[in-house]
């Protein structure tokens, strides 16, 4: 982690300000890898400020969302298989298709959206991109959890 900020809003305007300041503080050198939870606002801003960076979706968030989507642990196991294994693109497509077919998810909007973002979460598509072993934003999330426990003060 190269920086930290406490924000009172998680909208695009706030993220534009934050990442602009981040770039200033780092002499306009941009990161090679950015790991986020997949929030739409941060995703849009990351694409603008760091167009050449690998934008990776947090594996923990992906698994948590998959488990919320389908309470079936077999679905999560299949999803983790296609996320973590280094398949060829053809193998990935076959495995994904089997997962969708086996759980009858052809009309699932969650699956459609997740598939469209596969280049940000599936090792098949991240292969060859240096991500320094980063798969999650766990350290940030653990700090968030700690900070949320602090009572807010009223001014």
Protein Blocks (a to p, Z undefined) as FASTA:
>chain_A
ZZdcddfbdcfklmmmmmmmmmmmnoopacfbdcdehiaklmmmmmmmmmmbccdddfkl
mmmmmmmmpmcfklmmmmmmmmmpccdfklmmmmmmmmmmmnopmlgmklmmmmmmmmmm
pmklmgoiagehpabfklmmmmmmmmmmpccddZZ
